[in-house]
């Protein structure tokens, strides 16, 4: 068989042959990665599920998303049970996606896994859109995507019906639009970024206040008066666009409760769980979680609410659901006001749990092994950019990581909360590795000045 090119070929044929070989190698590499990811998610993880027990909720649906999706698919509306009231307990984004899968394929966990795998590949592609502007090095362009795709947290999230992979996709897309908007300072780029943020908040409401965090950073680094006015204008446009996207959800919630509710109604439940973990450290993780739920059931009964018992309280009135969440939150805040040291203990515990918190000590150790080195390398990259005066290169990613951690640790944190941040941690970690390799070779690692030019 003749090769793509030979030594006798002219220059044009030689170049064409190299391009063909490069494209073929790229396609084969992508197919191999997809096949390997499929093997792990669809075959190896289910086969090894009995070894992990219930530590990672493998091959199942979590947090009631499947109940919401099933009721949506069957025409019962956005509620946990057909007989209970419409709920605000979860954001609608992921249940709507699940409901579409259920309508098309039935309640097939395999179809859900395949969807997760496609979304994970989408995240990897978006990551290359970021990293290819940092360097031409294959390590920095493709390394982060490979770390993300084969990170244990990612593989576990792909193997179950949970929101983490979709949330990671939306966060990565949002940060990509933030880089573009900050680079161009054009109002329509901030408008687009705000629209993407609105869709992200419909999946998980955690980043709803991130624009304020971003504003503080931009005002800090931009000194000119005119620039500050433009920053305020642009971020205001971003937030307006976000709330326009959220408006159907907000209007629906207002009609149900007569309250302005742009997020979900689980803040009180999360705060109560976080406090319960801090005050009952002697028992097993799963037992504490179950006992916290039983205490909430008792509190709701004592208050005279009409609801269905469970880990969550399933109310027959949407207004009651919201009122009970407010009651729990105020009760927890009152406890912390009378005991600041207990609040400090909760924050410290959640800071650890954000990276390593699991259902058993075995899962805590495993989380620490895979998460802490990545977090350490990411921190090194941020410090390196600070020293080199290149903090703008990593600022959006670093700010998002800090923001999500900051809004989680005062309330409740688990290791899966950081799973959607793995794309950014992976990019930063590879930057630290690239810097170490450069230093080993006697060179200085710097990011090109034109990095993150408009996409």
C-alpha positions in Angstrom: 0.0 0.0 0.0 1.3 3.4 -0.9 2.0 5.9 1.9 0.4 9.3 2.1 3.6 10.8 0.9 7.1 9.7 -0.1 10.5 11.4 -0.2 10.1 11.9 -3.9 6.8 13.8 -3.6 6.9 17.6 -4.2 6.5 20.0 -1.3 2.7 20.3 -1.8 2.1 16.6 -1.7 4.4 16.3 1.4 2.4 19.0 3.2 -1.0 17.4 2.2 0.2 14.1 3.4 1.2 15.4 6.8 -2.2 17.2 7.1 -4.0 14.0 6.3 -2.0 12.0 8.8 -2.6 14.6 11.4 -6.3 14.6 10.8 -6.5 10.8 10.8 -4.5 10.7 14.1 -6.8 13.3 15.6 -9.9 11.4 14.6 -8.5 8.1 15.9 -7.5 9.7 19.2 -11.0 11.2 19.7 -12.6 7.8 18.9 -10.3 6.0 21.3 -11.1 8.5 24.1 -14.8 8.2 23.5 -14.6 4.4 23.5 -12.5 4.3 26.6 -14.9 6.7 28.4 -17.9 4.6 27.3 -16.1 1.4 28.6 -15.5 2.9 32.0 -19.0 4.5 32.4 -21.2 1.8 30.9 -19.2 -1.4 31.8 -16.5 -1.0 34.4 -18.2 1.2 36.9 -21.5 -0.9 37.0 -19.3 -4.0 37.3 -17.4 -2.5 40.3 -20.4 -0.9 41.9 -20.7 -3.6 44.5 -17.2 -2.8 45.7 -18.1 0.8 46.3 -21.5 0.1 48.0 -23.7 3.1 48.4 -20.8 5.5 48.9 -21.2 7.2 45.5 -24.9 6.5 44.5 -23.8 4.7 41.4 -26.3 3.5 38.7 -29.2 5.4 40.2 -31.0 8.8 40.3 -30.3 11.2 43.1 -32.0 14.2 44.8 -35.4 13.4 43.4 -34.7 14.6 39.9 -36.2 11.5 38.3 -39.5 12.0 40.3 -39.8 15.6 38.9 -38.9 14.4 35.4 -41.4 11.6 35.5 -44.2 13.8 36.6 -43.3 16.3 33.9 -43.2 13.6 31.3 -46.5 12.2 32.4 -48.3 15.6 32.4 -48.5 16.0 36.2 -46.5 19.2 36.3 -43.4 20.2 38.2 -44.0 18.3 41.5 -42.4 15.4 43.4 -45.6 13.3 43.6 -48.7 13.6 41.5 -50.8 14.4 44.7 -48.4 16.9 46.2 -48.2 20.6 45.4 -46.0 22.1 42.6 -42.5 22.4 44.1 -39.8 25.0 44.2 -37.4 22.4 45.7 -35.3 22.0 42.5 -34.4 24.3 39.7 -36.2 23.3 36.5 -33.3 22.9 34.1 -32.1 19.3 34.7 -35.6 17.9 35.3 -36.7 19.3 32.0 -33.8 17.6 30.3 -34.5 14.3 32.1 -38.2 14.6 31.2 -37.2 14.9 27.5 -35.1 11.7 27.8 -37.9 9.9 29.6 -40.4 10.9 26.8 -38.1 9.7 24.1 -36.6 6.6 25.6 -38.6 5.8 28.7 -37.0 5.9 32.2 -33.7 4.6 30.8 -30.7 5.1 33.0 -28.5 4.1 30.0 -30.0 6.9 27.9 -29.2 9.3 30.8 -25.7 8.0 31.0 -25.2 8.5 27.2 -26.5 12.1 27.6 -24.1 12.7 30.4 -21.2 11.4 28.2 -22.2 13.7 25.4 -22.3 16.6 27.7 -19.0 15.7 29.2 -17.5 15.6 25.7 -19.0 19.0 25.2 -17.3 20.3 28.3 -14.0 18.9 27.0 -14.5 20.7 23.7 -15.3 24.0 25.5 -12.2 23.6 27.6 -10.0 23.4 24.5 -11.6 26.6 23.3 -10.1 28.2 26.4 -6.8 26.4 26.6 -5.8 26.7 22.9 -5.4 30.5 23.6 -3.0 29.8 26.4 -0.4 27.8 24.6 0.4 25.7 21.5 1.6 23.0 23.8 -0.5 19.8 23.6 -0.1 19.4 27.4 -2.0 22.6 28.0 -4.4 22.3 25.1 -5.6 18.7 25.6 -4.3 17.8 29.0 -7.0 19.5 31.0 -9.8 17.9 28.9 -8.3 14.5 29.5 -8.0 15.1 33.2 -11.6 16.2 33.3 -13.0 13.3 31.2 -11.2 10.6 33.3 -11.3 12.3 36.7 -13.1 9.9 39.1 -15.7 12.5 40.1 -16.6 13.1 36.4 -16.9 9.4 35.7 -19.1 8.8 38.8 -21.3 11.8 37.8 -21.7 10.4 34.3 -22.8 7.1 35.7 -25.9 8.4 37.5 -28.9 10.6 37.1 -27.5 13.8 38.7 -27.1 17.4 37.7 -23.3 17.8 38.0 -22.4 17.1 34.3 -25.0 19.5 32.9 -24.1 22.1 35.4 -20.4 21.7 34.5 -21.3 22.2 30.8 -23.3 25.4 31.5 -20.6 26.8 33.8 -17.8 26.1 31.3 -19.9 27.8 28.5 -20.6 30.7 30.8 -17.0 31.3 31.7 -16.1 31.1 28.0 -18.6 33.9 27.3 -17.2 35.9 30.3 -13.7 35.8 28.8 -15.0 37.1 25.5 -17.1 39.8 27.2 -14.2 41.0 29.4 -11.8 41.0 26.5 -14.1 43.0 24.1 -16.0 45.1 26.7 -18.9 45.1 24.2 -22.4 45.3 25.8 -23.8 42.7 23.5 -21.2 40.2 24.6 -22.2 40.9 28.2 -25.9 40.4 27.1 -25.0 37.0 25.6 -23.1 36.1 28.7 -26.0 37.1 30.9 -28.3 34.9 28.9 -26.0 31.9 29.3 -25.8 32.6 33.0 -29.6 32.7 33.2 -29.8 29.2 31.7 -27.0 28.1 34.1 -29.0 29.3 37.1 -32.0 27.4 35.8 -29.8 24.3 36.2 -28.3 25.2 39.6 -28.9 28.6 41.2 -25.5 28.7 42.9 -23.9 31.3 40.5 -26.8 33.7 40.6 -24.7 36.3 42.5 -21.4 35.7 40.6 -21.8 38.9 38.5 -21.5 41.0 41.7 -18.3 39.0 42.5 -17.0 39.7 39.0 -17.9 43.4 39.3 -15.8 43.8 42.4 -12.8 42.2 40.6 -13.2 44.3 37.5 -13.5 47.5 39.4 -10.4 46.6 41.4 -8.2 46.0 38.3 -9.5 48.8 36.1 -8.5 52.2 37.4 -10.0 54.6 34.9 -13.2 56.4 35.7 -14.7 55.8 32.3 -13.8 52.1 32.5 -15.5 51.8 35.8 -18.7 53.3 34.4 -18.5 50.9 31.4 -18.0 48.0 33.8 -21.1 48.9 35.8 -23.1 49.3 32.7 -22.0 46.0 31.2 -22.5 43.9 34.4 -25.9 45.5 34.8 -26.7 44.3 31.3 -25.5 40.8 32.2 -27.7 40.7 35.2 -30.8 42.0 33.3 -30.3 39.3 30.7 -30.0 36.7 33.4 -33.2 37.8 35.0 -35.0 37.9 31.7 -34.1 34.2 31.1 -35.2 33.5 34.7 -38.5 35.4 34.5 -40.8 32.5 33.6 -39.5 30.6 36.6 -39.8 33.7 38.8 -43.3 34.4 37.6 -44.4 30.8 38.2 -43.0 30.9 41.7 -44.7 34.2 42.5 -48.1 32.9 41.3 -47.6 29.8 43.6 -46.3 31.6 46.7 -46.8 35.4 46.3 -43.1 35.7 46.9 -40.1 36.6 44.8 -38.2 33.4 44.4 -35.5 33.3 41.7 -33.8 30.1 43.0 -34.9 26.8 44.6 -36.4 26.4 48.1 -33.8 24.1 49.7 -31.7 26.8 51.4 -33.3 26.1 54.8 -33.0 22.4 54.4 -29.3 22.7 53.4 -28.6 25.0 56.3 -30.3 22.6 58.8 -28.3 19.7 57.5 -25.0 21.6 57.7 -25.8 22.5 61.3 -26.8 19.0 62.2 -23.6 17.6 60.8 -21.6 20.1 63.0 -23.5 19.2 66.2 -23.6 15.4 65.7 -20.0 14.4 64.6 -19.9 11.2 66.5 -22.2 9.1 64.3 -21.7 7.8 60.8 -22.3 10.1 57.9 -25.3 8.3 56.5 -26.9 8.0 59.9 -26.5 11.7 60.6 -28.1 12.6 57.3 -31.0 10.3 58.0 -31.4 11.6 61.6 -31.4 15.2 60.3 -34.2 14.4 57.9 -36.2 12.8 60.8 -35.8 15.9 62.9 -37.1 18.0 60.0 -40.1 15.8 59.7 -40.8 16.2 63.4 -40.4 20.0 63.2 -42.8 20.2 60.3 -45.4 18.1 62.1 -45.0 20.1 65.3 -45.6 23.3 63.3 -48.9 21.8 61.9 -47.9 21.5 58.3 -49.6 19.1 55.9 -47.0 17.1 54.1 -45.6 13.7 53.1 -42.6 12.5 55.2 -39.3 11.8 53.6 -35.7 13.0 53.4 -37.3 16.0 51.9 -40.6 17.2 53.2 -43.2 17.0 50.3 -45.8 19.6 50.9 -49.4 19.9 49.7 -49.0 23.6 49.5 -46.2 25.4 47.7 -46.5 28.3 50.1 -46.0 25.9 53.0 -42.9 24.5 51.4 -41.3 27.9 51.1 -42.4 29.0 54.6 -40.9 25.9 56.2 -37.6 26.5 54.3 -37.6 30.0 55.7 -38.3 28.7 59.2 -35.4 26.3 59.0 -33.0 28.9 57.7 -34.0 31.5 60.4 -33.7 28.8 63.1 -30.2 27.9 62.0 -29.1 31.6 61.7 -30.5 32.2 65.3 -28.4 29.3 66.5 -25.3 30.6 64.9 -25.9 34.1 66.3 -25.9 32.7 69.8 -22.9 30.5 69.1 -20.4 32.1 66.7 -17.9 29.3 67.5 -20.3 26.8 66.2 -20.7 28.7 63.0 -16.9 28.8 62.7 -16.8 25.1 63.3 -19.4 24.6 60.5 -17.4 26.7 58.1 -14.2 24.8 58.7 -15.9 21.5 58.5 -17.6 22.5 55.2 -14.3 23.8 53.8 -12.9 20.3 54.1 -16.2 18.6 53.0 -16.3 20.8 49.9 -13.3 18.9 48.6 -13.5 15.6 50.4 -16.9 15.2 52.0 -18.4 11.7 51.4 -20.9 9.3 52.9 -18.2 7.0 54.5 -14.6 7.5 55.7 -13.5 5.3 52.8 -15.1 7.7 50.3 -13.6 10.7 52.2 -10.1 9.2 51.8 -10.7 8.5 48.1 -12.0 12.0 47.5 -8.9 13.5 49.3 -6.6 11.4 47.1 -8.1 12.6 43.8 -9.2 16.2 44.8 -6.5 17.7 47.0 -3.6 17.4 44.5 -5.7 19.0 41.8 -6.7 21.8 44.1 -3.1 22.3 45.2 -1.8 22.5 41.6 -4.6 24.9 40.7 -3.6 27.1 43.6 0.0 27.1 42.5 -1.1 28.3 39.0 -3.0 31.2 40.4 -0.1 32.2 42.6 2.3 31.9 39.6 0.1 34.2 37.6 -0.1 36.7 40.5 3.7 36.8 40.7 4.0 37.3 36.9 1.4 40.0 36.8 -0.9 37.8 34.6 -3.8 37.3 37.0 -6.3 38.4 34.3 -5.6 35.2 32.4 -6.9 33.0 35.2 -9.2 35.4 37.0 -12.6 34.3 35.7 -11.9 30.7 36.5 -10.3 31.4 39.9 -13.1 33.8 40.9 -15.7 31.2 40.1 -14.0 28.5 42.1 -13.6 30.8 45.1 -17.2 32.1 44.7 -18.9 28.7 44.7 -16.7 27.5 47.6 -17.5 30.7 49.5 -21.3 30.4 49.1 -21.2 26.7 50.0 -19.1 26.5 53.2 -21.4 28.6 55.4 -24.3 26.4 54.7 -23.5 22.8 53.5 -20.8 21.3 51.4 -20.1 17.9 49.9 -17.4 16.6 47.6 -19.8 16.5 44.6 -20.3 20.2 44.9 -16.8 20.7 43.5 -17.3 18.2 40.6 -18.6 21.0 38.2 -15.5 22.9 38.9 -13.1 20.2 37.7 -12.8 21.7 34.2 -11.3 24.9 35.7 -9.2 23.0 38.2 -7.8 20.9 35.4 -6.9 23.9 33.3 -5.1 25.6 36.2 -3.4 22.3 37.3 -2.0 21.8 33.8 -0.7 25.4 33.8 1.2 24.6 37.0 2.6 21.4 35.5 3.6 23.3 32.3 5.3 25.9 34.5 7.2 23.2 36.4 8.3 21.6 33.1 9.5 24.9 31.8 11.5 25.6 34.9 13.0 22.2 34.8 14.2 23.0 31.3 15.6 26.3 32.4 12.9 28.5 30.8 10.3 30.9 32.3 6.7 30.1 31.8 4.5 33.0 30.6 1.1 33.2 29.0 0.9 35.0 25.6 -0.3 38.5 25.8 -3.0 37.9 23.2 -4.4 35.0 25.2 -8.2 34.9 25.3 -8.6 37.1 22.3 -12.3 37.3 21.1 -13.6 33.9 20.2 
